[in-house]
Amino acid sequence: MSRSIKVQTNFAVGEINPELRGRIDIVQYESALERARNVIIKPQGIAERRPGMRYEHTIPSAATPESGVRLVPFSFSTTQTYMLLFVNNRMYVYKEGTLQTNINGSGNDYLVTTVASASLSSLYWTQSADTLLLFQEDLIPQQIVRGVSHTAWTIGAITFAFTPLYLFTASETAPAATLTPDVTEGNVTLTASAGVFVAGDVGDQIYVDNGFGRVRITGFTSTTVVTGVTLVPFFDTSAIASAAWTLEGGWEDAWSASKGYPRTATFHEGRLVVGGSKSLPTTVWGSKVGEYFNFDKAASLDDEGLEATIDTDLVNAVTAIHSGRDLQIFTTGTEFILPQLDGAPLTPSNFIPKPSTRRGSEVGIRPQSTEGGTLFLQRGGKAIREFLFTDTQGSYIANDVSLLSSHLLQGPTNMAMRRGTNVDEGDLLLVVNGDDGTMAAFTILRTQNVIAPSLLSTEGSYLDVAVEDADTPLVYMVVEREINSSTVYYVELFDSNYTTDSAVQYSGGSLPGTTTMTGLTHLEAETIKVIADDAILTDELVDGSGEIVTDRVATTYIEAGLEYPTFTDALADGATKTTPLLRTMPVETHLKSGPIIGFKKRIVQASIILDDTQAITVNGEAVPFRRLDDMSLDSGIAFFTGTKRAGPFLGYDYEGQIEVTQDEPLFMTLLALEYKVSVGQ
């Protein structure tokens, strides 16, 4: 029997796939966790209790949230940011976590829209200046504009100055008349020697059989005269023989109720670029420069409209378009770019998508930017990849950032990025899992090769997530809960000052001043946790008036909300585990005699290095935090920074793991672990 000391200095790898429990040979094993539940891993490798969720708003049943919801961030300016919630034919507006009421003086808390539930799961949006645009293949593209105040909003269909045309069903005729153009290019008047034109020819095209001349008809003057714009210049202005030109009919708008509308869009170099309509799933269009709603290609001058169809050996339906280092086009089978050599702008002559990587992306889930790369969900929903240009290879790659933690992705339906705003934060990618209502969280700091995943859960299911780009980014969630035997839908926000979910907190001048706490109607008939002045009070049952009566009067703050949920842990023989939970990988001491996988082990004692922590439990043993001179249960628990010791622990097993959790909703930040291991036979 031997003893050794094991130190885990950080948790920067986060929770890894159970299939890797035997991979003691990889360097990531030393910083990994077998379980990281309801914790966030910071880029320095620190693990902390995830923020609580502040209750903001109950979505009314009349809005039919069960049929679909979509959170959309909107920035009116650098100082005025919003979160828009779309439900069936309604849009709610939140600013810095607060619902805006009396929209447009209507008395309603919402704006009436034509965006129905069926469009929400695949709704796409993009923004330029103070205008937000919405796209979905069955929805007429919409634009949203904020007016003079936080409650003044308009929404309506985009009026396109010119919609792209497409020859869905061609019909060609060879009129028995000569045709004479008055100019060789530009705007042209065409005169026929006989009455061969009708008003319905507007939008159709005329081409000369020898290839010198093609015109799109834009106006009908008479049966012998039409006007148009040249797409291919004429050789000269001589009369064209009656047998040498063709009237090509069947041209119609590429986007319509019957043909579908673009499903994705972005702004890039002064153009609105859209793509992937229902009838033309592999086509991408770009507007004229500076004219976002004009897609006229006209004579294909450099600043005129763009159009390209992806023709490959696969049907690559466009799923997303992203403006990055280059214009990036994500499809169901391949990632394409529009390369801009030497910084040259995109023009009709170089608007040619080039295949880059062949992974394919999931429909309806927006790619997210991060540190020069673009994160996208691979088709099938089992991997998150980073589309990134590498100087060493001179090309794009699509690395799997979820390689070690793909088990955390369970039918993803949406993802959002909270960008780090200070030195101790990384970017936080949040991925909503549609299969089980959990949310995977990936802390990413690519410059330090940090990808640290964990899994978040709440009593109920996460349905959607988005981030308001305020000075301090605000993470909004739509949550489905069972309250008082009814299914309800709440808008809640992560808040680092909270330690419970669907929570209400009062402080300062808003303190109740008595033992009666109000404002909890959304938790009626639920038994909830109560924290006052950093002390845990007795659990309380919310009455029909949304009130509870607490043990004592709060003097600094009081919070009431739902406890974080438990879960059934398949890696612990199906035991029910509380969260937050961190569990180390099966211990490997790297003895000279070889691995100890097949040996029984006992954790003798553990030293837990903490920062601003009020409560932890280690391997089932609650660690005391109250000082001997202050054992009153009515007083708050002070924040502790330093090392706490736990143990000795009894019993041998084959894993030899440390499990850190909390029995009370208080703050916890775990910096590192040291533990003594006894190895038997």
C-alpha positions as CSV (number, residue, x, y, z in Angstrom):
1,M,0.0,0.0,0.0
2,S,1.3,3.5,-0.9
3,R,0.2,7.0,-0.4
4,S,0.7,10.0,-2.7
5,I,-0.5,13.6,-3.0
6,K,-2.5,14.6,-6.0
7,V,-3.0,18.3,-7.0
8,Q,-5.4,19.6,-9.6
9,T,-4.4,23.2,-10.1
10,N,-7.2,24.1,-12.5
11,F,-10.4,22.9,-14.2
12,A,-9.7,24.5,-17.5
13,V,-10.8,21.5,-19.6
14,G,-14.2,21.3,-18.0
15,E,-16.4,18.2,-18.2
16,I,-15.3,15.6,-20.7
17,N,-17.0,12.7,-22.3
18,P,-17.4,9.6,-20.1
19,E,-15.8,7.7,-22.9
20,L,-12.5,9.4,-22.0
21,R,-12.4,8.2,-18.4
22,G,-9.6,5.8,-19.3
23,R,-7.5,8.3,-21.3
24,I,-5.0,9.0,-18.6
25,D,-2.4,9.4,-21.4
26,I,-3.8,12.7,-22.7
27,V,-2.7,16.0,-21.2
28,Q,-6.2,17.3,-20.8
29,Y,-7.0,14.5,-18.3
30,E,-5.1,16.4,-15.5
31,S,-7.4,19.5,-15.8
32,A,-10.6,17.8,-16.6
33,L,-13.8,17.0,-14.6
34,E,-16.0,14.0,-14.8
35,R,-18.9,16.2,-13.9
36,A,-19.3,19.9,-14.1
37,R,-23.0,20.7,-13.5
38,N,-24.4,24.1,-12.8
39,V,-21.0,25.6,-12.7
40,I,-19.2,28.0,-15.0
41,I,-15.5,27.4,-15.7
42,K,-13.6,30.7,-16.1
43,P,-10.7,31.0,-18.5
44,Q,-8.1,30.9,-15.6
45,G,-9.4,27.4,-14.8
46,I,-11.5,28.5,-11.9
47,A,-14.9,26.8,-11.3
48,E,-17.8,28.8,-9.8
49,R,-21.4,28.3,-9.0
50,R,-23.4,29.4,-12.1
51,P,-25.3,32.7,-11.7
52,G,-28.9,32.5,-10.4
53,M,-31.8,33.4,-12.7
54,R,-33.7,36.6,-12.0
55,Y,-37.4,36.4,-12.8
56,E,-38.6,39.2,-15.1
57,H,-41.8,38.3,-16.9
58,T,-44.5,35.7,-17.4
59,I,-45.3,35.2,-21.1
60,P,-49.1,35.3,-21.2
61,S,-50.9,32.1,-22.4
62,A,-52.7,34.2,-25.0
63,A,-49.3,34.6,-26.7
64,T,-49.2,30.7,-27.1
65,P,-45.5,30.4,-26.1
66,E,-45.8,26.7,-26.2
67,S,-45.9,27.0,-30.0
68,G,-42.6,28.7,-30.2
69,V,-40.5,31.6,-28.9
70,R,-37.5,33.5,-30.2
71,L,-35.2,36.0,-28.4
72,V,-33.5,38.5,-30.7
73,P,-31.0,41.1,-29.4
74,F,-31.1,44.6,-30.9
75,S,-28.7,47.6,-30.5
76,F,-30.2,51.0,-31.2
77,S,-26.9,52.6,-30.3
78,T,-23.8,51.8,-28.2
79,T,-25.7,53.0,-25.1
80,Q,-29.2,51.8,-25.9
81,T,-29.6,48.0,-26.3
82,Y,-32.7,45.8,-26.1
83,M,-33.9,42.2,-26.2
84,L,-36.9,41.4,-28.4
85,L,-39.0,38.4,-27.6
86,F,-41.1,37.0,-30.5
87,V,-44.1,34.8,-29.9
88,N,-47.1,34.2,-32.1
89,N,-47.8,37.5,-33.8
90,R,-46.4,39.5,-30.9
91,M,-43.1,41.2,-30.0
92,Y,-42.2,42.1,-26.4
93,V,-39.4,44.5,-25.7
94,Y,-36.9,44.4,-22.8
95,K,-34.3,47.0,-22.0
96,E,-31.5,46.1,-19.5
97,G,-33.7,43.3,-18.1
98,T,-36.9,45.3,-17.7
99,L,-40.1,44.7,-19.8
100,Q,-41.2,47.9,-21.7
101,T,-44.9,48.6,-21.3
102,N,-47.5,50.6,-23.2
103,I,-45.9,50.1,-26.6
104,N,-46.7,52.9,-29.0
105,G,-49.2,54.2,-26.4
106,S,-51.5,51.2,-27.2
107,G,-51.9,50.1,-23.6
108,N,-50.3,46.8,-24.6
109,D,-47.0,45.4,-23.4
110,Y,-46.3,44.1,-26.9
111,L,-46.2,45.1,-30.6
112,V,-48.5,43.2,-33.0
113,T,-46.6,41.5,-35.8
114,T,-47.2,39.1,-38.6
115,V,-44.4,36.8,-37.4
116,A,-46.3,33.6,-36.6
117,S,-45.2,30.7,-34.4
118,A,-44.3,28.5,-37.4
119,S,-41.5,30.9,-38.4
120,L,-39.8,31.3,-35.0
121,S,-37.6,28.2,-34.9
122,S,-35.8,29.1,-38.1
123,L,-36.1,32.9,-37.8
124,Y,-32.9,34.7,-38.8
125,W,-32.0,38.3,-38.3
126,T,-29.3,40.9,-39.1
127,Q,-28.9,44.6,-38.2
128,S,-27.5,47.7,-39.8
129,A,-27.5,51.0,-37.8
130,D,-30.9,51.3,-36.1
131,T,-32.8,48.8,-38.3
132,L,-33.3,45.2,-37.6
133,L,-34.2,42.8,-40.5
134,L,-36.0,39.5,-40.1
135,F,-35.8,36.6,-42.5
136,Q,-37.4,33.2,-42.8
137,E,-38.2,31.2,-45.9
138,D,-42.0,31.4,-45.5
139,L,-42.0,35.0,-44.1
140,I,-42.0,38.2,-46.2
141,P,-38.8,39.8,-45.0
142,Q,-39.5,42.3,-42.2
143,Q,-37.8,45.4,-40.9
144,I,-38.0,46.7,-37.3
145,V,-37.3,50.3,-36.4
146,R,-37.2,51.9,-33.0
147,G,-38.7,55.4,-32.8
148,V,-38.1,58.3,-30.4
149,S,-38.4,56.3,-27.2
150,H,-37.9,52.9,-25.7
151,T,-41.6,52.1,-26.3
152,A,-41.9,53.4,-29.8
153,W,-41.5,50.6,-32.4
154,T,-42.6,49.8,-35.9
155,I,-42.5,46.6,-37.9
156,G,-43.4,46.0,-41.5
157,A,-42.6,44.2,-44.7
158,I,-39.5,45.3,-46.5
159,T,-40.3,47.2,-49.8
160,F,-37.6,46.1,-52.2
161,A,-36.7,48.6,-54.9
162,F,-35.8,45.6,-57.1
163,T,-36.3,41.9,-56.4
164,P,-34.1,39.4,-58.2
165,L,-35.7,37.6,-61.1
166,Y,-35.5,34.0,-62.0
167,L,-36.6,31.9,-65.0
168,F,-38.5,29.2,-63.2
169,T,-40.4,28.1,-66.4
170,A,-39.0,29.3,-69.7
171,S,-41.1,30.1,-72.8
172,E,-39.4,31.3,-75.9
173,T,-40.9,32.9,-79.0
174,A,-39.2,34.2,-82.2
175,P,-41.4,37.3,-83.2
176,A,-41.8,37.9,-86.9
177,A,-40.3,41.4,-86.8
178,T,-37.0,43.2,-86.9
179,L,-35.8,44.8,-83.7
180,T,-33.7,48.0,-83.5
181,P,-32.0,49.3,-80.3
182,D,-31.3,53.0,-80.0
183,V,-28.1,52.4,-78.0
184,T,-25.7,49.5,-77.5
185,E,-25.7,49.5,-73.7
186,G,-27.4,51.0,-70.6
187,N,-31.0,52.0,-70.7
188,V,-32.3,51.2,-74.2
189,T,-35.4,51.6,-76.3
190,L,-36.3,48.8,-78.6
191,T,-38.5,49.3,-81.7
192,A,-40.0,46.4,-83.5
193,S,-41.2,46.6,-87.1
194,A,-44.5,44.9,-86.2
195,G,-46.8,44.8,-83.2
196,V,-45.2,41.9,-81.2
197,F,-45.2,43.2,-77.6
198,V,-47.8,43.2,-74.8
199,A,-47.8,44.8,-71.4
200,G,-47.2,41.4,-69.8
201,D,-43.7,41.3,-71.3
202,V,-42.4,43.6,-68.6
203,G,-39.8,41.6,-66.6
204,D,-39.1,39.2,-69.5
205,Q,-35.9,39.3,-71.5
206,I,-34.9,39.7,-75.1
207,Y,-31.7,38.2,-76.4
208,V,-29.9,38.2,-79.8
209,D,-29.2,34.7,-81.0
210,N,-25.5,35.5,-81.9
211,G,-24.8,36.4,-78.2
212,F,-24.4,40.2,-78.8
213,G,-27.2,41.6,-76.8
214,R,-29.5,40.8,-73.9
215,V,-32.1,43.1,-72.4
216,R,-34.5,43.0,-69.5
217,I,-37.7,44.7,-70.4
218,T,-38.6,47.3,-67.8
219,G,-41.4,49.3,-69.6
220,F,-44.1,48.8,-72.2
221,T,-44.8,51.8,-74.5
222,S,-46.8,50.2,-77.3
223,T,-47.0,46.9,-79.2
224,T,-44.0,48.0,-81.2
225,V,-41.9,49.8,-78.5
226,V,-40.5,48.7,-75.1
227,T,-37.8,50.0,-72.9
228,G,-35.3,48.1,-70.9
229,V,-31.8,47.8,-69.4
230,T,-29.0,45.9,-71.2
231,L,-27.6,42.9,-69.5
232,V,-25.3,42.1,-72.4
233,P,-24.4,45.0,-74.8
234,F,-25.5,45.0,-78.5
235,F,-22.9,44.8,-81.2
236,D,-24.3,48.0,-82.8
237,T,-27.6,49.8,-83.3
238,S,-28.5,48.2,-86.6
239,A,-31.8,46.5,-87.0
240,I,-31.7,42.8,-86.0
241,A,-33.4,40.5,-88.4
242,S,-36.7,38.8,-87.4
243,A,-35.1,35.4,-87.3
244,A,-32.2,36.5,-85.2
245,W,-33.7,37.5,-81.8
246,T,-35.8,35.8,-79.2
247,L,-38.4,36.9,-76.6
248,E,-37.8,34.9,-73.5
249,G,-40.8,34.7,-71.2
250,G,-41.4,33.2,-67.8
251,W,-39.1,35.5,-65.7
252,E,-40.6,36.2,-62.3
253,D,-39.6,37.4,-58.9
254,A,-37.2,35.0,-57.2
255,W,-38.9,35.6,-53.9
256,S,-42.6,35.4,-53.4
257,A,-45.3,33.7,-51.3
258,S,-45.3,30.8,-53.8
259,K,-41.5,30.5,-54.3
260,G,-40.4,31.4,-50.8
261,Y,-38.2,34.0,-49.3
262,P,-34.5,34.2,-48.2
263,R,-33.8,32.2,-45.0
264,T,-30.6,34.0,-44.0
265,A,-28.9,37.4,-44.4
266,T,-26.0,39.5,-43.3
267,F,-24.5,42.9,-44.1
268,H,-21.1,42.9,-45.8
269,E,-19.1,45.7,-47.3
270,G,-22.1,48.0,-47.8
271,R,-24.3,45.3,-49.2
272,L,-27.2,43.3,-47.9
273,V,-26.4,39.6,-48.7
274,V,-29.2,37.1,-48.5
275,G,-29.5,33.5,-49.5
276,G,-31.3,30.2,-49.5
277,S,-34.9,30.6,-50.5
278,K,-37.3,27.7,-50.6
279,S,-37.3,27.4,-54.4
280,L,-33.7,28.4,-54.8
281,P,-31.9,26.9,-51.8
282,T,-28.4,27.1,-53.2
283,T,-28.5,30.7,-54.4
284,V,-27.0,33.8,-52.8
285,W,-27.8,37.4,-53.7
286,G,-26.1,40.7,-52.9
287,S,-27.7,44.1,-53.1
288,K,-26.3,47.1,-54.8
289,V,-23.6,49.0,-52.7
290,G,-25.4,51.4,-50.4
291,E,-28.8,50.3,-51.6
292,Y,-29.7,47.5,-49.3
293,F,-33.1,46.8,-50.8
294,N,-32.1,47.0,-54.5
295,F,-30.9,43.7,-56.0
296,D,-30.8,44.9,-59.6
297,K,-27.8,43.3,-61.4
298,A,-28.5,45.6,-64.4
299,A,-25.3,45.7,-66.5
300,S,-23.2,44.0,-63.7
301,L,-21.2,47.0,-62.9
302,D,-18.9,46.7,-59.9
303,D,-21.4,48.4,-57.5
304,E,-24.5,46.6,-58.8
305,G,-26.4,43.5,-57.6
306,L,-24.7,40.2,-57.1
307,E,-26.0,36.6,-57.6
308,A,-24.3,33.2,-57.4
309,T,-25.7,29.7,-57.4
310,I,-23.6,27.0,-55.7
311,D,-23.2,24.2,-58.2
312,T,-21.3,21.2,-56.7
313,D,-21.6,17.5,-56.5
314,L,-23.9,17.9,-53.4
315,V,-27.1,19.9,-52.9
316,N,-25.7,22.5,-50.6
317,A,-28.7,24.4,-49.3
318,V,-27.7,27.7,-47.7
319,T,-28.3,27.7,-43.9
320,A,-26.4,30.8,-42.9
321,I,-24.4,33.7,-44.2
322,H,-21.8,35.3,-42.0
323,S,-19.6,38.4,-42.5
324,G,-16.1,37.6,-41.2
325,R,-12.6,37.9,-42.6
326,D,-14.3,36.9,-45.9
327,L,-18.0,36.5,-46.6
328,Q,-18.8,33.0,-45.3
329,I,-21.6,30.8,-46.6
330,F,-22.7,27.9,-44.5
331,T,-24.7,25.1,-46.2
332,T,-26.0,21.7,-45.4
333,G,-22.9,20.0,-46.7
334,T,-20.0,22.4,-47.2
335,E,-18.6,25.7,-45.9
336,F,-17.9,28.2,-48.7
337,I,-16.1,31.6,-48.7
338,L,-16.1,34.5,-51.2
339,P,-12.3,35.2,-51.2
340,Q,-11.2,38.8,-51.6
341,L,-7.7,38.7,-52.8
342,D,-5.6,41.7,-51.7
343,G,-8.6,43.2,-50.0
344,A,-10.5,43.7,-53.3
345,P,-14.2,44.4,-52.8
346,L,-16.9,41.9,-53.9
347,T,-18.1,42.6,-57.4
348,P,-20.2,40.7,-60.0
349,S,-17.0,39.4,-61.6
350,N,-15.5,37.8,-58.4
351,F,-18.7,36.8,-56.6
352,I,-17.9,33.1,-56.9
353,P,-18.3,30.9,-53.8
354,K,-15.3,28.7,-53.2
355,P,-15.7,25.4,-51.1
356,S,-13.5,25.4,-48.1
357,T,-14.4,22.6,-45.6
358,R,-16.9,19.8,-46.0
359,R,-18.8,19.5,-42.7
360,G,-22.2,21.0,-43.2
361,S,-24.2,23.1,-40.7
362,E,-27.5,22.7,-38.9
363,V,-30.5,24.6,-40.3
364,G,-31.9,27.4,-38.1
365,I,-28.9,27.9,-35.7
366,R,-26.9,31.1,-36.2
367,P,-23.1,30.9,-36.3
368,Q,-21.4,33.0,-33.6
369,S,-18.2,35.1,-34.0
370,T,-15.3,34.5,-31.6
371,E,-11.7,35.9,-31.7
372,G,-11.3,35.8,-35.5
373,G,-13.2,32.6,-36.0
374,T,-16.8,31.6,-36.5
375,L,-18.5,28.9,-34.4
376,F,-21.2,26.8,-36.1
377,L,-23.2,23.7,-35.2
378,Q,-22.3,20.8,-37.5
379,R,-25.1,19.2,-39.4
380,G,-26.6,16.5,-37.1
381,G,-26.1,18.6,-34.0
382,K,-23.3,16.5,-32.4
383,A,-20.3,18.9,-32.9
384,I,-19.5,22.6,-32.6
385,R,-16.8,23.6,-35.0
386,E,-14.7,26.8,-35.4
387,F,-14.4,28.0,-39.0
388,L,-11.0,29.7,-38.9
389,F,-8.5,31.0,-41.4
390,T,-4.9,29.7,-40.6
391,D,-1.9,31.6,-41.9
392,T,0.2,28.4,-41.8
393,Q,-2.0,26.5,-44.2
394,G,-3.3,29.6,-46.1
395,S,-6.8,28.2,-45.9
396,Y,-9.8,27.7,-43.7
397,I,-10.2,24.8,-41.2
398,A,-13.2,23.7,-39.2
399,N,-11.8,22.4,-35.9
400,D,-14.1,20.5,-33.5
401,V,-14.2,22.6,-30.3
402,S,-16.6,20.1,-28.7
403,L,-14.3,17.1,-29.4
404,L,-13.9,16.2,-25.7
405,S,-17.4,17.0,-24.6
406,S,-19.8,16.1,-27.4
407,H,-22.1,14.3,-24.9
408,L,-23.2,17.7,-23.6
409,L,-24.9,18.4,-27.0
410,Q,-28.4,16.8,-26.9
411,G,-30.5,18.0,-29.9
412,P,-29.3,21.7,-29.9
413,T,-31.9,24.2,-31.0
414,N,-30.2,27.5,-30.5
415,M,-26.9,29.0,-29.4
416,A,-25.7,32.4,-28.2
417,M,-22.4,34.0,-27.3
418,R,-21.8,36.2,-24.2
419,R,-18.6,38.0,-25.0
420,G,-16.0,38.6,-22.3
421,T,-15.8,42.2,-21.2
422,N,-13.0,42.1,-18.6
423,V,-9.7,40.3,-18.0
424,D,-11.1,37.4,-16.0
425,E,-13.8,36.5,-18.5
426,G,-13.7,34.5,-21.7
427,D,-16.4,34.2,-24.3
428,L,-19.2,32.0,-23.1
429,L,-21.0,30.0,-25.7
430,L,-24.5,28.8,-24.5
431,V,-26.2,26.0,-26.4
432,V,-29.8,25.1,-25.7
433,N,-30.5,21.4,-25.8
434,G,-33.9,20.6,-27.2
435,D,-33.9,16.9,-26.1
436,D,-33.7,17.4,-22.4
437,G,-34.0,21.2,-21.7
438,T,-30.5,21.6,-20.4
439,M,-28.0,24.1,-21.7
440,A,-24.3,23.4,-22.5
441,A,-21.9,26.2,-21.6
442,F,-18.5,26.5,-23.2
443,T,-16.0,29.0,-21.9
444,I,-13.7,29.9,-24.8
445,L,-10.4,31.8,-24.8
446,R,-8.7,30.7,-28.0
447,T,-5.5,32.7,-27.4
448,Q,-4.8,30.4,-24.4
449,N,-6.4,27.3,-26.0
450,V,-9.1,27.2,-23.3
451,I,-12.3,25.4,-24.1
452,A,-14.1,24.6,-20.8
453,P,-17.6,23.1,-21.0
454,S,-20.1,22.5,-18.3
455,L,-23.8,21.6,-18.3
456,L,-26.5,23.9,-16.9
457,S,-30.0,22.9,-15.8
458,T,-33.0,24.4,-14.0
459,E,-36.3,23.1,-12.6
460,G,-37.9,22.9,-16.0
461,S,-36.5,23.4,-19.5
462,Y,-34.5,26.1,-21.2
463,L,-36.2,26.9,-24.5
464,D,-34.1,29.8,-25.8
465,V,-31.2,32.0,-24.9
466,A,-29.8,35.3,-26.3
467,V,-27.5,38.1,-25.1
468,E,-28.3,41.8,-24.9
469,D,-25.1,43.6,-25.8
470,A,-25.2,46.1,-22.9
471,D,-22.1,47.5,-21.1
472,T,-22.4,44.4,-19.0
473,P,-23.9,41.8,-21.3
474,L,-27.2,40.4,-20.1
475,V,-28.1,36.7,-20.8
476,Y,-31.8,36.2,-21.3
477,M,-33.6,32.9,-21.3
478,V,-37.1,31.6,-21.9
479,V,-37.8,28.8,-19.5
480,E,-40.6,26.4,-19.3
481,R,-41.6,25.4,-15.8
482,E,-44.3,23.4,-14.0
483,I,-45.8,25.7,-11.3
484,N,-48.8,24.9,-9.3
485,S,-49.6,22.0,-11.6
486,S,-49.6,24.3,-14.7
487,T,-47.1,24.7,-17.5
488,V,-45.8,28.3,-17.6
489,Y,-43.2,30.2,-19.6
490,Y,-41.0,32.8,-18.0
491,V,-38.4,35.3,-19.2
492,E,-35.4,35.1,-16.8
493,L,-31.9,36.5,-16.7
494,F,-28.6,35.2,-15.4
495,D,-27.6,37.5,-12.5
496,S,-24.3,36.9,-10.6
497,N,-25.9,38.5,-7.4
498,Y,-28.5,35.7,-7.3
499,T,-28.1,32.0,-6.2
500,T,-31.6,30.7,-6.9
501,D,-33.7,30.4,-10.0
502,S,-36.9,32.3,-11.0
503,A,-35.8,34.5,-8.1
504,V,-36.9,37.8,-6.7
505,Q,-34.5,39.9,-4.6
506,Y,-35.1,43.0,-2.6
507,S,-32.4,45.3,-1.2
508,G,-32.0,48.9,0.1
509,G,-35.1,50.9,-0.2
510,S,-37.1,48.0,-1.7
511,L,-36.7,45.8,1.4
512,P,-40.0,44.6,2.8
513,G,-39.3,46.0,6.3
514,T,-41.4,43.1,7.8
515,T,-41.3,39.3,7.7
516,T,-43.8,39.4,4.8
517,M,-42.2,39.1,1.3
518,T,-44.4,39.8,-1.7
519,G,-44.0,39.6,-5.5
520,L,-43.9,35.8,-5.8
521,T,-47.1,35.1,-7.6
522,H,-45.2,33.4,-10.4
523,L,-44.1,30.7,-7.8
524,E,-47.5,30.2,-6.2
525,A,-47.8,26.9,-4.3
526,E,-44.1,26.2,-4.7
527,T,-41.8,25.6,-1.7
528,I,-38.8,27.9,-2.3
529,K,-35.4,28.8,-0.8
530,V,-35.0,32.0,1.1
531,I,-31.7,33.8,1.8
532,A,-31.5,37.0,3.9
533,D,-28.4,38.9,4.7
534,D,-26.2,35.9,3.7
535,A,-28.1,33.6,6.0
536,I,-30.2,30.6,4.9
537,L,-33.7,30.9,6.3
538,T,-36.4,28.3,6.5
539,D,-37.9,27.1,3.2
540,E,-41.3,28.7,2.6
541,L,-44.5,27.8,0.7
542,V,-45.8,30.7,-1.5
543,D,-49.4,31.4,-0.8
544,G,-52.1,32.3,-3.3
545,S,-51.3,36.0,-3.0
546,G,-47.7,35.4,-4.0
547,E,-46.4,36.0,-0.5
548,I,-44.3,34.2,2.1
549,V,-43.6,34.9,5.8
550,T,-39.9,34.6,6.7
551,D,-38.1,33.8,9.9
552,R,-37.0,37.3,10.4
553,V,-36.8,40.8,9.0
554,A,-34.0,41.3,6.4
555,T,-31.8,44.3,6.9
556,T,-29.5,44.2,3.8
557,Y,-31.1,42.0,1.2
558,I,-33.5,39.1,0.8
559,E,-33.8,36.6,-2.0
560,A,-36.4,33.9,-2.7
561,G,-36.4,31.4,-5.5
562,L,-36.1,27.9,-6.7
563,E,-33.3,25.6,-5.7
564,Y,-31.0,24.3,-8.5
565,P,-32.3,20.9,-9.6
566,T,-30.9,17.4,-8.8
567,F,-30.1,14.9,-11.6
568,T,-29.8,11.1,-11.9
569,D,-26.1,10.4,-12.4
570,A,-25.4,7.3,-14.6
571,L,-21.8,7.5,-13.6
572,A,-22.6,7.1,-9.9
573,D,-24.8,4.0,-10.3
574,G,-27.9,6.1,-10.9
575,A,-27.6,8.0,-7.7
576,T,-29.5,11.4,-7.3
577,K,-27.0,14.2,-7.2
578,T,-27.5,17.8,-6.1
579,T,-26.1,20.7,-8.1
580,P,-23.8,22.6,-8.4
581,L,-21.5,19.6,-8.7
582,L,-17.9,19.2,-9.6
583,R,-16.3,15.7,-9.6
584,T,-12.7,15.0,-10.5
585,M,-11.7,12.3,-13.0
586,P,-10.7,8.9,-11.5
587,V,-7.4,9.6,-9.9
588,E,-4.1,8.6,-11.5
589,T,-1.0,9.2,-9.5
590,H,1.5,8.2,-12.2
591,L,3.5,5.9,-9.8
592,K,6.8,4.5,-11.1
593,S,5.2,1.0,-10.9
594,G,2.6,2.0,-13.5
595,P,-1.0,3.1,-13.7
596,I,-3.4,2.4,-10.8
597,I,-6.6,2.0,-12.7
598,G,-7.1,-1.5,-11.4
599,F,-6.2,-0.7,-7.8
600,K,-8.6,0.3,-5.0
601,K,-8.0,3.8,-3.7
602,R,-9.0,5.9,-0.7
603,I,-9.1,9.7,-0.6
604,V,-7.5,10.2,2.8
605,Q,-7.9,14.0,3.1
606,A,-8.6,16.9,0.7
607,S,-7.5,20.5,0.8
608,I,-9.9,22.8,-1.1
609,I,-8.6,26.2,-2.2
610,L,-11.5,28.7,-2.3
611,D,-12.2,32.3,-3.2
612,D,-15.3,34.2,-1.8
613,T,-17.1,31.0,-0.9
614,Q,-19.8,30.5,1.7
615,A,-20.6,26.8,1.5
616,I,-19.3,23.5,0.1
617,T,-19.7,19.8,0.7
618,V,-16.8,17.5,-0.1
619,N,-17.5,13.8,-0.7
620,G,-20.7,14.1,1.3
621,E,-19.1,16.0,4.2
622,A,-20.3,19.5,4.8
623,V,-17.3,21.8,5.4
624,P,-17.9,24.3,8.3
625,F,-17.7,28.0,7.4
626,R,-19.0,29.7,10.6
627,R,-16.4,30.9,13.0
628,L,-16.5,29.6,16.6
629,D,-17.2,33.1,17.9
630,D,-20.2,33.4,15.6
631,M,-22.3,30.3,15.6
632,S,-25.7,32.0,15.6
633,L,-27.8,30.6,12.7
634,D,-29.5,34.0,12.4
635,S,-26.3,35.7,11.3
636,G,-25.0,35.7,7.8
637,I,-22.2,33.4,6.6
638,A,-19.1,35.4,5.8
639,F,-17.3,35.0,2.5
640,F,-14.2,32.8,2.9
641,T,-11.0,33.0,0.8
642,G,-8.3,30.4,1.6
643,T,-7.9,26.7,2.1
644,K,-10.5,24.4,3.7
645,R,-9.7,20.9,4.7
646,A,-12.1,17.9,4.5
647,G,-11.7,14.4,5.7
648,P,-10.4,11.9,6.6
649,F,-12.7,9.9,4.4
650,L,-13.4,6.2,4.9
651,G,-13.7,3.5,2.3
652,Y,-11.9,2.3,-0.8
653,D,-13.2,2.2,-4.4
654,Y,-11.7,1.9,-7.8
655,E,-12.1,5.6,-8.8
656,G,-10.7,7.7,-6.0
657,Q,-12.5,10.9,-6.8
658,I,-13.3,14.2,-5.1
659,E,-16.9,15.5,-5.4
660,V,-17.6,19.1,-4.5
661,T,-21.2,20.2,-4.2
662,Q,-23.4,22.5,-2.1
663,D,-26.4,21.8,0.1
664,E,-27.4,25.5,0.4
665,P,-27.8,28.2,-2.2
666,L,-24.8,30.3,-1.4
667,F,-21.8,31.5,-3.4
668,M,-18.9,29.2,-4.3
669,T,-15.7,29.7,-6.3
670,L,-13.3,26.8,-6.4
671,L,-9.7,27.5,-7.4
672,A,-7.8,24.2,-7.0
673,L,-7.7,20.9,-5.1
674,E,-5.0,18.9,-3.3
675,Y,-5.8,15.5,-1.9
676,K,-4.0,12.6,-0.4
677,V,-4.5,9.2,-2.0
678,S,-4.0,5.8,-0.5
679,V,-3.5,3.1,-3.1
680,G,-4.3,-0.5,-2.1
681,Q,-4.5,-3.8,-4.0
